[in-house]
Every structure is written in structure tokens, then in C-alpha cells.
Amino acid sequence: MEFKIKNLKEKQIKEAIRFHNKYLGKHDIVNEKEIKKRIKTNNGIFLIAEDKKTHKIIGIKFGYFEGKECVGRGVAILSNWRRKGVGKSLIKEFEKRLKINKKIKKYVFGSATDTGIPFHISMGYKPIALIQFKNKNFR
């Protein structure tokens, strides 16, 4: 099973949004119009992991630039591709691109899943606040 990390292309936006909504939940700010605008203005980082064989999206990592901050908008990996280095590869490439962008001074994110925070901790991130809800609709 081989994969590659790529920039999200305009023709893949709808597929990436479906992927996002399925694995991370639907959010108003993750929509086709917003992502197209941000890609065109270079106002975010939009990465996909793609199966080399099928060319299907197997993972995503999005971040929106808001002034001097980059706000994480999700990282998700298909379950059968987890623990194969896809998530780590997405995060490493994301971090490289953050460093290149000199206007971004801070990266912030939250997690809507039970696995998001432990995954980021395993990547060396340190949480500054942890808020948990039993009701997943509040995440």
C-alpha cells in the first residue's frame, strides 16, 4: 500500500469535503466556496494523501490562515490506512509548509474526535487546554 502527499486540486474539493464531513463532521467553514477562495489566494494549507494505485483520497489535513495564525481544520485518515504513516506524513508536510510561510506565527487546532488529541501528542504537540464533551454534537 503506497501513498503520496499532494496539494488539494480544485477538481478534488468536493471529494475532500465529503471525506472531511464523513470523518470529522460537517462544519460551515469547510465548504467548496471557502476552500476555492483560500486556495486561489494562498490563504491556507490544503493537503491530501492519495492512494497511488486508485488515486482516491485516503487522508486530509487542512489549515486556514487567519491573520498571523494558522487554524487547523482537520486531519483524518481512512481507517484501513491508519498506522501506516499517512497521518504522520501529512503532519510533517503541513509543518514544512507552515515554516515556509513567514507571516504565520502560531498554529492552533482542536479535535472533534477521540483520537485527534492523542495523535497530536504523539507527534510532539502539547495541549494547552483540554475540553471534553460527552455529547459528541458539542465538539
URSULDA-V286772 format. One record per backbone hydrogen bond with DSSP energy under -1.0 kcal/mol. NH is the residue of the N-H (numbers start at 1). CO is the residue of the C=O. Records with the same first field share a line. If there is no record, write none. Layout:
NH: CO  CO
This chain:
4: 50
6: 48
8: 46
12: 9
13: 10
16: 12
17: 13
18: 14
19: 15
20: 16
21: 17
22: 18
23: 19
24: 20
30: 27
31: 29
35: 31
36: 32
37: 33
38: 34
39: 35
40: 36
41: 37
43: 38
45: 63
47: 61
48: 6
49: 59
50: 4
51: 56
52: 2
55: 51
58: 49
59: 49
60: 76
61: 47
62: 74
63: 45
64: 71
65: 43
66: 69
69: 66
70: 106
71: 64
72: 108
73: 62
76: 60
78: 58
81: 78
82: 79
89: 85
90: 86
91: 87
92: 88
93: 89
94: 90
95: 91
96: 92
97: 93
98: 94
99: 95
100: 96
101: 97
102: 100
104: 101
105: 68
106: 68
108: 70
119: 115
120: 116
121: 117
122: 118
124: 121
125: 120
138: 135
139: 136
